[in-house]
Each structure stands twice: as structure tokens, then as C-alpha cells.
Amino acid sequence: MPSIFSTEKRGRGRPRTNPVAQHFTMSRELSAALDAWIAAQPDPKPSRPEAIRHLMEIGLQATQGPEAQDGRSDGA
């Protein structure tokens, strides 16, 4: 049974499902371009992390063949 004096701090809300935190620095120009892209999106506007994830997915799909874009890996 855990002690009531445990110093382990638990986060609030739903636990994450195996995320990998990424921390990076971007130029002011790239940050401004990201903010402009977010502003051009329909409501509800994505947050910066959501926008970065979305744009990364688009970029990665563009570098892969058509089989990877539709989710198939068997070439069918």
C-alpha cells in the first residue's frame, strides 16, 4: 500500500500513450510562417504543437510513395 507521504507527483488528466517529447528551436521567420499558417486555418485553430505535428505528417507523406500515403504497405 502506498504511503500517504509519498513524494511522487502525479500529473492531472488522462495519462499519455507513450509520447516522445521533442524540444527544438526554430528561427523567427519559421515561427512567423507557422503562425501565419495557423491563422489561415478554420476555427477551431490548431495549437502550435498540433500545427507542427500536422505539417510534419504532411511533409513526411509527401516524401514517401503513394503506397505509404494510403496506409498500405503491401503494395495492393
MDTraj code that builds the backbone (N, CA, C; nanometers):
import mdtraj as md
import numpy as np

residues = "MET PRO SER ILE PHE SER THR GLU LYS ARG GLY ARG GLY ARG PRO ARG THR ASN PRO VAL ALA GLN HIS PHE THR MET SER ARG GLU LEU SER ALA ALA LEU ASP ALA TRP ILE ALA ALA GLN PRO ASP PRO LYS PRO SER ARG PRO GLU ALA ILE ARG HIS LEU MET GLU ILE GLY LEU GLN ALA THR GLN GLY PRO GLU ALA GLN ASP GLY ARG SER ASP GLY ALA".split()
xyz = np.array([
    [0.0848, -0.1179, 0.0000],
    [0.0000, 0.0000, 0.0000],
    [0.0893, 0.1243, 0.0000],
    [0.0639, 0.2194, -0.0902],
    [0.1487, 0.3379, -0.0948],
    [0.1293, 0.4263, 0.0276],
    [0.2347, 0.4897, 0.0654],
    [0.2313, 0.5792, 0.1798],
    [0.1571, 0.7082, 0.1435],
    [0.0886, 0.7669, 0.2396],
    [0.0233, 0.8948, 0.2139],
    [0.1259, 1.0070, 0.2088],
    [0.2492, 0.9756, 0.2486],
    [0.3553, 1.0752, 0.2481],
    [0.4441, 1.0622, 0.1246],
    [0.3961, 0.9927, 0.0245],
    [0.4730, 0.9726, -0.0972],
    [0.5031, 1.1072, -0.1627],
    [0.6252, 1.1227, -0.2114],
    [0.6642, 1.2476, -0.2758],
    [0.6448, 1.2423, -0.4277],
    [0.5989, 1.1280, -0.4779],
    [0.5767, 1.1146, -0.6213],
    [0.4585, 1.2011, -0.6624],
    [0.4836, 1.2908, -0.7584],
    [0.3770, 1.3788, -0.8052],
    [0.3150, 1.3183, -0.9298],
    [0.1851, 1.3078, -0.9301],
    [0.1142, 1.2532, -1.0447],
    [0.0549, 1.3672, -1.1248],
    [0.0610, 1.3534, -1.2573],
    [0.0019, 1.4536, -1.3442],
    [-0.1491, 1.4444, -1.3423],
    [-0.2125, 1.5523, -1.3814],
    [-0.3584, 1.5541, -1.3863],
    [-0.4055, 1.5072, -1.5223],
    [-0.5246, 1.4584, -1.5274],
    [-0.5854, 1.4207, -1.6532],
    [-0.5467, 1.2816, -1.6996],
    [-0.5824, 1.2552, -1.8241],
    [-0.5594, 1.1240, -1.8828],
    [-0.4097, 1.1008, -1.9046],
    [-0.3607, 0.9816, -1.8714],
    [-0.2189, 0.9537, -1.8947],
    [-0.1871, 0.9519, -2.0445],
    [-0.0676, 0.9918, -2.0779],
    [-0.0255, 0.9917, -2.2178],
    [-0.0030, 0.8496, -2.2648],
    [-0.0132, 0.8307, -2.3940],
    [0.0048, 0.6979, -2.4513],
    [0.1396, 0.6900, -2.5214],
    [0.2445, 0.6777, -2.4434],
    [0.3807, 0.6574, -2.4909],
    [0.4322, 0.7693, -2.5820],
    [0.4247, 0.8960, -2.5405],
    [0.4757, 1.0038, -2.6243],
    [0.6281, 1.0142, -2.6149],
    [0.6856, 1.0780, -2.7133],
    [0.8279, 1.1107, -2.7106],
    [0.8357, 1.2622, -2.7199],
    [0.8789, 1.3271, -2.6138],
    [0.8871, 1.4729, -2.6120],
    [0.9998, 1.5202, -2.7026],
    [0.9706, 1.6230, -2.7810],
    [1.0690, 1.6831, -2.8696],
    [1.0778, 1.8314, -2.8362],
    [1.1975, 1.8783, -2.8147],
    [1.2191, 2.0198, -2.7846],
    [1.3190, 2.0730, -2.8857],
    [1.2831, 2.1811, -2.9543],
    [1.3728, 2.2356, -3.0550],
    [1.3536, 2.3856, -3.0661],
    [1.4478, 2.4486, -3.1318],
    [1.4442, 2.5921, -3.1542],
    [1.4236, 2.6165, -3.3024],
    [1.3406, 2.7146, -3.3360],
    [1.3211, 2.7492, -3.4767],
    [1.3468, 2.8977, -3.4949],
    [1.3797, 2.9351, -3.6174],
    [1.4078, 3.0759, -3.6485],
    [1.2801, 3.1579, -3.6330],
    [1.2980, 3.2871, -3.6193],
    [1.1821, 3.3762, -3.6097],
    [1.1000, 3.3721, -3.7377],
    [1.1689, 3.3579, -3.8512],
    [1.0988, 3.3524, -3.9797],
    [1.0110, 3.2272, -3.9879],
    [1.0654, 3.1146, -3.9465],
    [0.9879, 2.9903, -3.9488],
    [0.8722, 2.9970, -3.8493],
    [0.8966, 3.0572, -3.7341],
    [0.7910, 3.0731, -3.6344],
    [0.6798, 3.1628, -3.6884],
    [0.7168, 3.2695, -3.7580],
    [0.6169, 3.3596, -3.8167],
    [0.5380, 3.2875, -3.9259],
    [0.6059, 3.2048, -4.0062],
    [0.5370, 3.1293, -4.1107],
    [0.4395, 3.0295, -4.0486],
    [0.4795, 2.9660, -3.9396],
    [0.3917, 2.8722, -3.8699],
    [0.2686, 2.9450, -3.8161],
    [0.2908, 3.0607, -3.7544],
    [0.1787, 3.1384, -3.7016],
    [0.0845, 3.1833, -3.8134],
    [0.1397, 3.2191, -3.9299],
    [0.0561, 3.2593, -4.0432],
    [-0.0261, 3.1405, -4.0932],
    [0.0348, 3.0212, -4.0953],
    [-0.0383, 2.9015, -4.1381],
    [-0.1524, 2.8726, -4.0414],
    [-0.1254, 2.8850, -3.9121],
    [-0.2291, 2.8623, -3.8111],
    [-0.3430, 2.9625, -3.8288],
    [-0.3087, 3.0889, -3.8538],
    [-0.4109, 3.1931, -3.8692],
    [-0.4996, 3.1666, -3.9910],
    [-0.4452, 3.0998, -4.0927],
    [-0.5218, 3.0718, -4.2143],
    [-0.6122, 2.9497, -4.2006],
    [-0.6006, 2.8767, -4.0911],
    [-0.6810, 2.7562, -4.0708],
    [-0.8195, 2.7928, -4.0185],
    [-0.9195, 2.7089, -4.0509],
    [-1.0550, 2.7369, -3.9999],
    [-1.0625, 2.7137, -3.8486],
    [-1.1638, 2.7740, -3.7881],
    [-1.1855, 2.7535, -3.6444],
    [-1.2362, 2.6131, -3.6206],
    [-1.2010, 2.5469, -3.5156],
    [-1.1064, 2.5911, -3.4142],
    [-0.9628, 2.5799, -3.4656],
    [-0.8864, 2.6843, -3.4454],
    [-0.7485, 2.6896, -3.4933],
    [-0.6627, 2.5906, -3.4142],
    [-0.5692, 2.5244, -3.4830],
    [-0.4814, 2.4311, -3.4105],
    [-0.3822, 2.5064, -3.3235],
    [-0.3411, 2.4421, -3.2166],
    [-0.2351, 2.4991, -3.1333],
    [-0.1035, 2.4846, -3.2085],
    [0.0012, 2.5489, -3.1611],
    [0.1315, 2.5338, -3.2265],
    [0.1766, 2.3877, -3.2310],
    [0.1712, 2.3141, -3.1181],
    [0.2125, 2.1735, -3.1253],
    [0.1280, 2.0925, -3.2234],
    [-0.0038, 2.1166, -3.2271],
    [-0.0895, 2.0453, -3.3218],
    [-0.0523, 2.0801, -3.4653],
    [-0.0250, 2.2074, -3.4904],
    [0.0119, 2.2507, -3.6254],
    [0.1440, 2.1873, -3.6678],
    [0.2412, 2.1843, -3.5784],
    [0.3710, 2.1241, -3.6106],
    [0.3531, 1.9764, -3.6423],
    [0.2756, 1.9047, -3.5602],
    [0.2519, 1.7622, -3.5862],
    [0.1840, 1.7422, -3.7220],
    [0.0835, 1.8237, -3.7501],
    [0.0098, 1.8105, -3.8760],
    [0.1008, 1.8372, -3.9961],
    [0.1776, 1.9451, -3.9901],
    [0.2659, 1.9790, -4.1010],
    [0.3768, 1.8760, -4.1183],
    [0.4236, 1.8176, -4.0082],
    [0.5239, 1.7108, -4.0188],
    [0.4638, 1.5893, -4.0878],
    [0.3417, 1.5537, -4.0538],
    [0.2761, 1.4403, -4.1187],
    [0.2616, 1.4635, -4.2684],
    [0.2203, 1.5858, -4.3072],
    [0.2068, 1.6189, -4.4485],
    [0.3417, 1.6084, -4.5190],
    [0.4449, 1.6646, -4.4575],
    [0.5779, 1.6607, -4.5176],
    [0.6321, 1.5201, -4.5309],
    [0.6114, 1.4377, -4.4294],
    [0.6603, 1.3004, -4.4353],
    [0.5843, 1.2196, -4.5394],
    [0.4544, 1.2401, -4.5504],
    [0.3758, 1.1694, -4.6523],
    [0.4190, 1.2105, -4.7925],
    [0.4565, 1.3362, -4.8108],
    [0.4972, 1.3849, -4.9423],
    [0.6296, 1.3234, -4.9862],
    [0.7123, 1.2810, -4.8913],
    [0.8418, 1.2230, -4.9265],
    [0.8338, 1.0735, -4.9490],
    [0.7182, 1.0130, -4.9193],
    [0.7010, 0.8690, -4.9353],
    [0.6192, 0.8413, -5.0607],
    [0.6227, 0.7176, -5.1050],
    [0.5469, 0.6792, -5.2230],
    [0.3988, 0.6758, -5.1956],
    [0.3167, 0.6580, -5.3003],
    [0.1714, 0.6548, -5.2830],
    [0.1234, 0.5407, -5.1939],
    [0.1987, 0.4298, -5.1890],
    [0.1572, 0.3174, -5.1032],
    [0.1549, 0.3595, -4.9569],
    [0.2521, 0.4397, -4.9148],
    [0.2594, 0.4810, -4.7756],
    [0.1511, 0.5840, -4.7436],
    [0.1088, 0.6624, -4.8424],
    [0.0096, 0.7669, -4.8171],
    [-0.1281, 0.7107, -4.7897],
    [-0.1631, 0.5961, -4.8485],
    [-0.2947, 0.5396, -4.8225],
    [-0.2945, 0.4386, -4.7106],
    [-0.1798, 0.4238, -4.6440],
    [-0.1711, 0.3349, -4.5290],
    [-0.1399, 0.1920, -4.5621],
    [-0.1219, 0.1599, -4.6900],
    [-0.0918, 0.0224, -4.7286],
    [0.0579, 0.0036, -4.7404],
    [0.1056, -0.1073, -4.6897],
    [0.2475, -0.1385, -4.7032],
    [0.2699, -0.2600, -4.7913],
    [0.1601, -0.3235, -4.8362],
    [0.1735, -0.4446, -4.9170],
    [0.1709, -0.4170, -5.0663],
    [0.1556, -0.2889, -5.1049],
    [0.1546, -0.2521, -5.2452],
    [0.0245, -0.2846, -5.3162],
    [-0.0775, -0.3299, -5.2440],
    [-0.2059, -0.3668, -5.3057],
    [-0.2982, -0.2463, -5.3144],
])
top = md.Topology()
chain = top.add_chain()
for i, resn in enumerate(residues, 1):
    res = top.add_residue(resn, chain, resSeq=i)
    for name in ("N", "CA", "C"):
        top.add_atom(name, md.element.get_by_symbol(name[0]), res)
traj = md.Trajectory(xyz[None], top)
